Amino acid sequence: MFATRLWTAIACVAWATAPALADEDYAPVCELKGTNGMVTMLLCPEGLQPETLAQEGKAACDGRKPCGAWVWTDASAIPEEAPDAHDKLPKASVQQALAIWMNEAEQLISLAKETSE
C-alpha cells in the first residue's frame, strides 16, 4: 500500500512539474527549415529558454515518432535539405546546433558548447 501511494505521489509531482507542451494556442517562434523522415530542422532566435525550445521541437515534430528536431540560431549552419537520418547531417552543422528535441523520449538535449577561459 505504501509503495502504491509513493508511486502515485511521484507520478503527480512529475505531472505537475512537466512543462505544458500541448497548448493549442501556441504560436511558434522558430522557422521550420526542413523535414525528412525522422529529421526536422529549426531556425530559432537566440536566447530562447529550454522550455520554449522543447515546445518548438514538439510542435515541429507534430506527433511523428521517431522525430528529432534540430535547433540552430545561425541560418548558415543549417543544411539546404534535411537528410532522412540524423547521422547524415553534415558534421559542421551538428557542431553548430544548439539543441535537439527527441520526440519519442519527450526530451530536449542541449548541445551548448563550454567555453574555456
C-alpha positions in Angstrom: 0.0 0.0 0.0 2.8 2.4 0.9 4.5 1.6 -2.5 1.3 2.4 -4.4 0.9 5.7 -2.5 4.6 6.6 -3.1 4.3 5.8 -6.9 1.1 7.9 -7.1 2.8 10.8 -5.4 5.8 10.7 -7.7 3.5 10.5 -10.7 1.5 13.5 -9.5 4.6 15.6 -8.9 6.1 14.6 -12.3 2.8 15.6 -14.0 2.5 18.9 -12.1 6.1 19.9 -12.9 6.1 18.9 -16.6 6.1 21.9 -19.0 2.8 22.5 -20.8 3.8 21.4 -24.3 0.4 20.7 -25.8 -1.0 24.3 -25.8 -3.3 24.5 -28.9 -2.9 28.3 -28.9 0.9 28.2 -29.1 2.3 30.4 -31.9 5.7 29.1 -33.0 8.7 31.5 -32.8 11.1 29.3 -34.8 11.1 28.8 -38.5 10.8 25.2 -39.9 13.7 24.9 -42.4 13.0 21.3 -43.5 11.9 17.8 -42.5 12.6 14.4 -44.0 11.8 11.2 -42.3 13.0 11.4 -38.7 14.9 14.7 -39.1 13.4 18.1 -38.6 15.4 21.4 -38.8 14.5 24.6 -37.0 16.0 28.1 -37.1 15.3 29.8 -33.8 16.1 33.3 -32.4 18.9 33.4 -29.9 18.1 33.5 -26.2 15.1 31.2 -26.0 14.6 29.3 -22.8 14.9 25.4 -22.8 11.1 25.2 -22.1 10.4 27.2 -25.3 12.9 25.1 -27.3 11.2 22.0 -26.2 7.8 23.3 -27.1 9.1 24.4 -30.6 10.6 20.9 -31.1 7.4 19.2 -30.1 5.3 21.4 -32.4 7.7 20.8 -35.3 7.6 17.0 -34.9 3.8 17.2 -34.9 3.3 13.8 -33.3 5.9 11.9 -35.5 7.9 9.3 -33.7 10.7 8.9 -34.1 11.5 12.5 -34.7 14.4 14.7 -33.8 14.1 18.4 -34.2 17.5 20.0 -34.5 17.7 23.6 -33.4 20.1 26.3 -34.8 20.3 30.0 -34.3 22.6 30.6 -37.3 20.9 30.1 -40.7 24.2 29.4 -42.4 24.7 26.3 -40.3 21.5 24.6 -41.5 21.8 22.2 -44.4 19.9 23.2 -47.5 17.9 19.9 -47.3 17.0 17.7 -44.4 18.6 14.3 -44.6 16.4 11.2 -43.8 18.6 10.2 -40.8 20.5 12.1 -38.1 23.9 10.5 -38.9 23.6 12.0 -42.4 23.7 15.6 -41.1 27.0 17.3 -42.0 29.5 17.4 -39.1 29.8 21.1 -39.3 26.0 21.5 -38.9 26.0 19.1 -35.9 28.8 21.0 -34.3 26.9 24.3 -34.6 23.5 23.0 -33.4 22.1 24.4 -30.1 19.8 21.5 -29.1 17.8 18.5 -30.3 14.2 17.7 -29.3 13.8 14.0 -29.2 10.1 13.5 -29.6 9.9 9.8 -28.8 11.6 10.4 -25.4 10.0 13.9 -25.0 13.4 15.3 -24.0 15.4 18.3 -25.0 19.1 17.6 -25.3 21.2 20.8 -25.1 24.3 20.9 -27.2 25.7 24.1 -25.7 29.4 24.4 -26.0 31.5 25.0 -22.9 33.9 27.9 -23.3 37.3 27.7 -21.7 38.8 30.8 -20.0 
